[in-house]
Amino acid sequence: MDRYSDMAVFVAVIEQKGFSPAARLLGMTHSAVSKRVSQLEQRLGTQLLVRTTRSMRLTEAGEAYIGEARRILDAITALEQGLGDSAQEPRGVLRISASNAFGQRHIVSATIDFMRAHPQVQIDLTLTDQMIDLVASGTHVAIRSASLTDSSLVARKLALNERIVVASPSYLAARGAPRDPGDLEARDCLLLNHETRFNDWGYRSPTGRRLKLQGAFACNTVESLHAAALAGVGIARLPAFLIGEDVEAGRLTPILEEYRPPAESAIYAVRPGGGITMPAARVFIDFLVDRFQPVPPWQARTRG
């Protein structure tokens, strides 16, 4: 076995979270996998894994090695696939990352439809609100709602990340609709319970002061704010992609629309720049662009 296959065995151990599942995946014995990892460590002259009978963890050297190893193996896979017929069906494991809210609402169904259209592609989807390192984690495509600043990423815009101030009909019946943004300071506003720009709704007083919003309910996820708004607990400013169906069904009512600030960010599909891109990643991004442009599925519902 050569250095490339040693690397592949090590990556399989990490991605499968153990020697036994890696052995099953590779069609090898547990002892053979363990021997290959030990040989790799001996050749490199450093320990990559701390192993006990119950757990394993990467050393600092292992953290550095796994990120580069994934990038190298992905490049080899992309190169070999790219040398085939240009019309060849995309295949292989496609690792995708997305935020919890957008991922649950739109990306899970998108990946299922993509797999149906491309049955030789296997999806490894991670939903997280953390900004992960694409190269170190071996992620091929990430869906991000932000103002992108990382110039090493190749990005394609999927849609504007519009946010809309909404309340339930029951809340509005009890309290009345705010006449202007200043009225929000005397209302129950639903906010995240940690420091974040999400809590800045973009409104200012006539003197330019940021409005002081507060309420009786705060939590750490957008999904929980959504649930509280539906329950009539207060007023929330939520992503349009999350509330489209609720607006269409009348469960939530947009308010202060004439004062809505322009969207400051967009939703992007991003991939690492440089090197060779896995064909399945390119095809998946094209698939998402076709799915969300020119009008994303939630826009007609929130615009009325």
ABEGO torsion letter per residue (X at the ends): XBAAAAAAAAAAAAAAGEAAAAAAAAGBBAAAAAAAAAAAAAAAGBBABBBBAABBBBBAAAAAAAAAAAAAAAAAAAAAAAABBAABBBBEBBBBBBBAAAAAAAAAAAAAAAAAABAABBBBBBBBABBBBAAAAGBABBBBBBBBABAABBBBBABBBBBBBBBBAAAAAAAEBBABAAAAAABBBBBBABBBAAABAGBBBAAGBBBBBBBABBBABAAAAAAAAAAGAEBBBBBAAAAAAAAAAGABBBBGAAABBBBABBBBBBBBBEEBBBAAAAAAAAAAAAAAOABBAAAAAAAX
